[in-house]
Amino acid sequence: MADPKDVEQNKALAAIGYLGILFLVPMLAAPKSPFAQFHAKQGMVLFIAAIIMSVILAIPFIGWVVGGIGEVFILILMIMGILNAVNGQEKPLPVIGKFAGQMGGGAPK
């Protein structure tokens, strides 16, 4: 359970963490906030997944299909993460949450 004061102070930073490379903002601006770090780590994994999908999209035909579906999935996860952050929740995102949880130091559960 996150500290309510920490959640209120860092909701905006946590939400920004899901916008691509901006995962660095909460990671660097609120290093002592478990709530912001939780969302920054998930945002980082999501960013890495988006880069991988971009590479897959460069493959003709099959890559266009797989990468396109992957990009839509990443967009859905991004929206879910932003909504979780704005609502003060620390819910691991489907599929990627477990990878973010392996990053240590108060990471996703």
Phi, psi and omega in degrees: 000126182283150176293123182304325179293316178299317180298311182298319182287336190238014179302312183296315178298318180298318180294321179299330182300346180265002184260072176063227183296347180291000172301338179292333183299302179292329181298320183266328184278334182225063184293340181262003181265110178301325180294311180294321180293321176306309183285327178296319180293320176294321177297323178295315178296321178296320178297316178297318178298322179294322177296316178299317179296325178295321177293317179298323179299338180285347179277124182299147175063276184297322178295325179296320180288306183296314180295322178296315177296319179298319179295321177296317178299317179296319177299318178297315179296323178298314179296317178300316181296316179298315179297319177299316181296313181296327179272005176073027182255147175248069179260127174295138179287148177302144176070304186272341183303323181292328178288320178295325180293341181273004184272001175072169175062067176070029183285175179308146183275000000 
